[in-house]
Amino acid sequence: MRNLRGTQTAAIVAALTAVAVLPASAQADDNALPGVTATTETPALYGDDAGGNADADDPAIWRNAANPDASLVIATAKEGGLRVYDLAGKEVQSIAAPPAPTPDDKPGRFNNVDLVSGFPLPTGRADVAVVTDRGRDHLRIYRITPGSAQPLTDITDPNAPLVFSRTLDEVNDQATPYGLATWTDKSTGRSYAVVSRRSRTRLALLELKATATGAVTYRQVRTYDLPASFTLPSGRPWTPCADPGDLPQVEGMVVDPVNKVLYAGQEDVGIWRMPADLSGKPKLIDKVREYGVPATYDEATEECVAGADPGYGGTHLSADVEGLTILDEGGGDGYLLASSQGDNTFAAYDREVTDNNEYESGFRITAGTVDGSEECDGAAVLNAPLGSRYPNGLLVVQDGHNTPDETVEPGETRDNTNFKFVDLGRLTDALDGDG
């Protein structure tokens, strides 16, 4: 995830907006998308020193089966660590990211989070939250204790290996864990995390394993490198523009456990579908609108300068593609949802692989009781009753530009981010055309 206010992506988007304007039909389609309002929001997070460099990123929804009203939203806040919220959006726990080992090293930076239900520990099965620590090149694992005032406990094995790096110097280069999707193979009972690598196209399959002491570690099973360059219909090669040395990375990912497939959002390319165990070739099921647009990195301005749009892109997603999540309607039915970060919309695709994940509809999170969602990085959906507040289920989305901005002094504001909670009934009505 590269927040659109970040230098690199802001520069690319500005250049594409200036030179490669979206087709009128695409603009009309976006404007016609239904709006869905959120009912609740979490407290603002501030990405400056005073705010602990906390920046909302990716959520996961944990359901308390014994007491659904006590269900939780677990969310990453980058250098701000991890936040746990109740269904009213109130913070119930804050977990700091690990400090830097030395002043010359990078501190912990929590990027994405996902859950594993019923993970086998020596003391019995437990639900756990798995987090990518981009700053320290690790996964971190937290046991969830229902009803506890501090529901998350770190059970990461202190001897857990680095995920992608071989040395501390490589860790500090930050080509480290980024996106994350967890899944359990029902045929074997083994649980896995698929992890993407920042600024690279590599995906890694890691098996999660408990130790005799009750800690959790992981081992690498295999890796897969998605393409970094593409051949356009014209026969010309194309590579998405990026900072020198960077490749088109993946962040948003989700595994559909019914079909055992992984969906991976390559931010400036589109959405890939492939076997969840990374054992087969991927298929690009949709492209971003900017796909194929030539652009050159200008070292003087540190911006990508785009040329004319050759028209090879898709019509539903504007880079970056982010926040993939599965809306499970049972029996293999439902939707793959994706955040189209570049135009503040969401796309919904048919979950059924046999229908080739056909595009079904789209929507926006618009202002109502609280403001809407813009520049959304992460999303999570759960189609299950969550007590009196969300009897229809819940969609949680990151808001990359929470409003109103805090005024620091005249003419100067303090940007902030947070998470929005959407009643799933409102979303399904919109997707079914009843909103």
N, C-alpha and C positions, 0 to 999 in steps of 0.2 A: 504494500500500500504506500503510495506516495501521495500525501495530502495535496490537494490542488493548490494550496497556498505555498507549497514547497517550490523552490527555485526551478528545479528541472521541469516538473510537470506543468507548472504555471507557464513557463516559457514555451513549451511545446504546444499547449492548448491555445495560448495567445497567438502563436504563429499560424496554427491550423485555422483558428477562427478568422484571422485576418485574410488568409489566402484561399482556404478551401472551405467555403461556406456550405452548410448542409443543403441538400436539395430541398426545394419547396415542399415536395411531398412528404419528406421525412419530418420537416418542421411542422407541417400540418398534423401528421400522425401524433407527434409528441404533444402538441397543444390539445389534441382531442382525448388524451389519456385521462381516465378518471382520477380524481383526487381522493385520498383516504386520510383521515385525520387521526392523530395520536391522542390518547387519553391522558398520558402521564409522561413526564420526563425526569431524568436524574439530575442531580446538582451539576453545575458547570465545572469543567476541568480546565485548568490554565496551563499552557505549554511554555511558561516562562520560569525563570528561577524562583520567583515568589510563589508560583504554583507548583513547585517541585517538578517542573518539566513534565507534567501530567497531560496527556493528550488522549482522548477517547479513541479507541480503535475497533476492537472486535468483541461481540458479546456471545454468550451461550446461555441457554435456558435450562435450569435444573428443576425437575418436578419432584416435589415431596409427595410420594404416593400415599403415605399415611395421612398427610394433612396438606392438600393441594394449596390452601391459602398461604401456607408457609414456604411455598416454592421460591426460588431465588434466580436472579440474573447475575452471572459472573462475567466480568468484562475486563479487558486489558486497557492500561493507561500509559503504555510505553515506559519511559523512565519513571513514571509515577507508580509503576507496579500493577497491582491487581485490585479491582474494586468488586465488592459483593453488595447487591441491592435487593431489597424486598420488592414485592409486587406493587407497592405504592411509590417505588422509585427512591426510597430512602436508603442511604448507605448504612450497611450493617457491619461491614468489615473492610479494612484497607490493609493490603499487604505490600510492603516495600519491595522493589526490585533489588537484587544483590548489589552492594557497592562495588566500585572498581577496586581490584586488588592493590593497585598502586595509582598515584596521580597520573601516570602516563598511560594507564589502561582505560578501556571503555567500561562504564557501569552497566548493570543489567538493564535490559529494555524489553518489556513484554509486548509482543506483537499480536499474536493470535491465540485463541483459546478454543478447546473443544472438550467434549465429555466422553467418558467410557462408563457404561452402567455395569454393575455387578462384577467389577474387576477382582480376581481372586488374590487375596492377601493371606498370610499365615493365620491371621485372626478371623478370617471369614471374608465374604464378598462385600465390596464397598463400591460406591460410585466415586469416580475421581475426575478431576479437572486437569487437563494437560495443556501446557502453555509453551509457546516458543519464546525463548530468551535470546533475542537477536543480539543483545549486547555482549553476552558471555558465551554464545554458541552452544547452548544446552537446551534440552527440554526440562521443564520443571513440572512436577506432578503433585497434586494436592488432594488429600482425602476429604470428602464431604461428609460431615457429621450432622444428620438431621436434628433440628431443635437446639443446636448449640448456639450460644451467643457469638462465638467465633467459629463459624461452620467449616472453614477451610484450614487444613493442617498440612504443612509441607512434608511430604514423605519421599522426596527425591533422594536417590542414593548419592551420597557425597562423592562416590567414585564413578559416577556416570560419565561416559566418554563425551568428548566434543563431537558435535554432529557432523560438521563439514571441515573444520580446520585441523591442521596437524601441529601447529605451534601457536604460542601466545601472540606472536606477531601477526599471524594470519587471522586470529580472532579479532585483533584490533583493526584489521582491514575491513571488517564487518561484512564479508561475503558469507553470511551466517543465516540461521533459520529465520524464516519469514512467515509464509502461509502455513496452514495446518488443517488437516482433516483426520479424525480418528474413526476407526471401525473395528468391529469384532467379527471374525469369521465363525459363523454359527456351526460349521461342520467340524471345526477343530477347537473352538473355544479360545483361540488365540486373539489377542488385541494388538492393533497396529496404529501407528501414526504415519501419515504421509506428510512430509515436510518439504517445502520449497526453499530454495536458496536465494537470498537477496542478491540482486544485480547479476544473476545467472539464470539459466534455463533449467537447471538441475532439480529433479524431484528425488527424494530419498524415502524408501519404505523402512520404517523402524519398528521392530517388534518390542512391545512393552513387556517387561518381566519383573516379577516380584523377587526380592531376595529373602533369605531366611530370617533377616532381622525385621522384615515388614516394609523395607524401603522399596522403591521402584526404579529400575534402570531400563536400558533399552540397548538393542543391538541392530546394526544395519543389516538388512536382508538384501536389498539391491537398490540401484539408482537408475534413473532414466533421464536423458537430456532431451527436452523438447527442442524444436527447431529454433534457431536464432535468425535465420534468413529464409526467404520464400521466393518462389518463382511465380511471377504474376502471369495472368492469361496472355499478356503481350509477349511473354518469354523473357522479360527483363527481371533481374534479381531485385529484391527489396528487403531492406533491413530497417526496422523501426529506429528512429533517431533517439539517441541517448547520450548521457555524459560519456566522455572518452573512456573506453575499457569496460563499460557496462553493456550487458545483454538484456533482451526483453524478458523481464522477470514475471513470476507468478506469485499472487498472494491469495486471492479468494479461491477456496477449494471446499468441496463437500463430497462425501461418499454416499451413494445410494446403496444401502446394504442389501436391499431386495435383489437388485440387478448386479450387485458387486462391481459397480463402475464408479470411477472417480471423475468428477467434473473439476477442471482446473482453469481458472481465468488468467490467461497471459495478458497482462494489463493493456498493452498497446496492440494486441493482435486479435484476441477473441476467446471463445470458450472451447476447451478441448474435452472430449470424452475418451476414457481409456480404462482398461481393467484396473480395479482398485489395488491389485497386488503389483502393478507396474510391469506385468509380464507380456503385454502386447502393445501394438502400435496405436497411437492416438488418432482420433478423428476430430477435425475442427467443425463443430456443429453450428457456430455462428461467428461472424467477424465484427469487429468494431467498424464504425463508419470511416475511420481514418486509415484503415488497412490499405496499403499500397501507395499512400501519399508520400512522394519523395520529400525528404528534408535533410538539411545539412547543418551540422553543429558549427556555430560561429564562436570561436574561442574568445573573441574580443567582447562579445555581449553575453557569452555563456548561455546562448539560446539556440534552439533549433529553428532554422528558417525553412518553412515549407514551400513546396512548389504547388502546381495545379493538381487538383484531385482527379485521378484517372477514372474514378468510378468503380473501383473493384471492392469497396467495402460493403458492410452490411447496412441494414436500415433500422436496427433496434437498439444498438449499443453505441455509446460515445465514450472513447477512452477517458479514464481507465475503466475496464470491467473489473468489478470488485464484489465482495459480499455474497458469495454463492451459498444457498441454503435450500433444503428440500422440504416442501410442504407435502407431508404424507397424508393422503386421503384414504389409505388402506387398500389392500388388494393390488398393490402395485400402481394405483392411480395417484394423481397429484401433480405438482408443479415443481420445476426447478426455477428458483427465483435468483435474479442477478441484479446487482446495482450497476446502473449505467452512470458512472460518476460524473462524466463530462457534461451531461445535460440534466442531472438531478432527477432521473427517473429510474424505474425498476422494470425489468422484463420478466415475463413468465413463460416458461417453455413446458411442453408436455413431458411429464416424467418418463413416459413409456419409450424405451429404446426402440421398440419395433416401429414406432411412429417417427423415428429419427429425431426425437426431441423437437417436434414442430413448435414454432412460436405461437402462443395462444393469445396473449394480451399483455398489457403493461399498466402501470399506475404511477402516481406520485404520492409522496407523503406531504400533505399540505397543512397550512396553518389552521388551527381550530382553537381548542382550549389552550394548547401550547403551540409553539411554532413548528414548522415542518422540518424535513430533513434535506440538507444540501450536501453535496460532495461526500456522499456516504461511502465509508470504507468497509464496514462490516455489518452483517445481518444474521439473525437467527430466528427460526420459526418453530413453533411446537403446536401441533394440532391435537391437543388433549385438554380436558377441563383443568383450569387452574383456579379453583375456588370461586368465591363470589365476585372477585374483580374481573376475572377473565374466564367465564364458563365456556366460551367458544374456543379457547386457546389464545396464543399470543405471538405477535411478531415484534422483535426488537431490532431497531436499526440505529447505527451510529449517525450522529449529525455533525458533519465536519465544519459547520458554520452556525453554531447556536446563536440565537438572537434573543434579546438585544445584546449588543456588545457592551462591555462594562466601560464606562467613561472614566479614564484615569485623570485627565485634566482637559481643559478646553482644546478641542481639535485632536485629541489623542485617545484611542480606544484600546481595549485589551481583548483580543480575540479569545473565544472559548469554544469548547466542544462538549458534547454529552450524548446520551442515548434516549431515544424515543420509544415508548411502548404503544403498540397498536392492537386493539381488539381484533382477533383474527376473523371474527364474524363480519366486521366491516370490510376486511380485505377480500374474503371469499365472495361477498355480495358484489364487490367491484369487479372481480375476475369473472363472475357469472353474469355480469351485466345488470345486476339488480341495485347497484349503488347509486 
